[in-house]
Amino acid sequence: MINKKKTLLPLPEPALRTYKGMSIPVCEPTQWGNEKKYVKRCMDTNWISSKGEFIAKFESTFARKVGAGYGVGVTNGTTALHLALAALGIGPGDEVIIPTFTMIATPNSVRYTGAKPVLVDSELKTWNIDASKIEEKITKRTKAIMPIHTYGHPCDMDAIMKIAKKYKLYVVEDAAEAHGSIYKGRKIGSIGDAACFSFYANKIITTGEGGMVTTNDKKLAENMQIIKNHAFSHERHFWHKVLGFNYRMTNIQAAIGLAQTEMLEKLADKRIENAMMYNSLLKGIEEITLPPSTKGIKNVYWMYGILLKNWSRVTRDTIRYELASRGIETRTFFIPIHLQPVYKGWFRGKYPNSEYLCTNGLYLPSSTSLTEKNIKYVAKTIKDIFYRAGHGRS
Ligand SMILES: Cc1ncc(COP(=O)(O)O)c(C=O)c1O
């Protein structure tokens, strides 16, 4: 059944059915390396909590891979964001500029500090924060810009760093989705004052749950190491001069993370290979906009997202429901922050591009471990939906 009605907010999640033995999740972890071996070492040596050989090893190896001097491992990507902001001294009365087109953890991490998130629309060219609209949102209270490298495509970091320098603002990159991405020869993780990664199960590198802040600032890294551990002072145990948190990563998480980091290039390159296959199979469908890839960047395609053009006869939600009935899981794009019930009344202004992305976007199965057969099946199922709807403009 083809539903032509389009709503700003997505319809409820369609039930995923197994179809002819086929069920393809939108994403699942890949464990192709030393994960089991390293975790076994934690178990065998009894170092299963937040001390042990793998933590510092994972921090330094991951930081090096993303071009940074220091890494601070934490419990997840959200706590990475909060820790970075807190360690930079951001707090009540301050403002932090973020895109409205992002995941809820971005504004929430700002709110946890007592500061206020300030929203900017995204650009359709990259689906990232529109750097040309940042300056108009800067006030005396602005302390930082938090760009998000959406679905693995780097933001326009030259423009963002230039604005930050002009107004003396910190740049905290939300790199939760961009392990291995590159912007004009510089690795994501090494450009801003700090970059925050998530290692949730669907990320290119996972530790189950986990996160890391990377930075080139030694003092900031040392400060974050203290704050993430209840801010225990060096002078005496149980002596705390500043507010700390327990954001410690475990040795088991770090063991998995180290094994994954050893394979970062392979894991990211496979994601790119999958995206190229989707591109070549879907490029003939006029109603679809394929994911962005601008000049001078490496997009690692954390998720393979597509947009349905406004004039498409088939809506995004119809596609999702039809794919789910054939065993293919998808996700809608983010619902912008200014539309979230939890932020009702916080923001004014118009964010048309973010609303367009929200209404028309979905991402397809994107696991690193997808097979050629999986991708061909997904693409053919999509083509069939358009074919049945009378492919093309009326
Ligand atoms: C852009 C962005 N920021 C932050 C996060 C939060 O990461 P976590 O779920 O590890 O807390 C995510 C998670 O998917 C994300 O996509």
The ligand as an SDF file (V2000), in Angstrom:
LIG
                    3D

 16 16  0  0  0  0  0  0  0  0999 V2000
   25.9020   12.9470   17.2030 C   0  0  0  0  0  0  0  0  0  0  0  0
   25.8870   12.1270   18.4700 C   0  0  0  0  0  0  0  0  0  0  0  0
   26.3160   12.7020   19.5970 N   0  0  0  0  0  0  0  0  0  0  0  0
   26.3370   12.0220   20.7610 C   0  0  0  0  0  0  0  0  0  0  0  0
   25.9310   10.7110   20.8290 C   0  0  0  0  0  0  0  0  0  0  0  0
   25.8950   10.0290   22.1710 C   0  0  0  0  0  0  0  0  0  0  0  0
   26.6860    8.9020   22.2560 O   0  0  0  0  0  0  0  0  0  0  0  0
   26.3370    7.7520   23.3260 P   0  0  0  0  0  0  0  0  0  0  0  0
   25.1160    7.0670   22.8690 O   0  0  0  0  0  0  0  0  0  0  0  0
   27.5550    6.8720   23.3030 O   0  0  0  0  0  0  0  0  0  0  0  0
   26.1600    8.4260   24.6410 O   0  0  0  0  0  0  0  0  0  0  0  0
   25.4890   10.0680   19.6720 C   0  0  0  0  0  0  0  0  0  0  0  0
   25.0640    8.6660   19.7460 C   0  0  0  0  0  0  0  0  0  0  0  0
   24.6950    7.9930   18.8670 O   0  0  0  0  0  0  0  0  0  0  0  0
   25.4520   10.7890   18.4500 C   0  0  0  0  0  0  0  0  0  0  0  0
   25.0270   10.2270   17.3240 O   0  0  0  0  0  0  0  0  0  0  0  0
  1  2  1  0
  2  3  1  0
  2 15  2  0
  3  4  2  0
  4  5  1  0
  5  6  1  0
  5 12  2  0
  6  7  1  0
  7  8  1  0
  8  9  2  0
  8 10  1  0
  8 11  1  0
 12 13  1  0
 12 15  1  0
 13 14  2  0
 15 16  1  0
M  END
$$$$
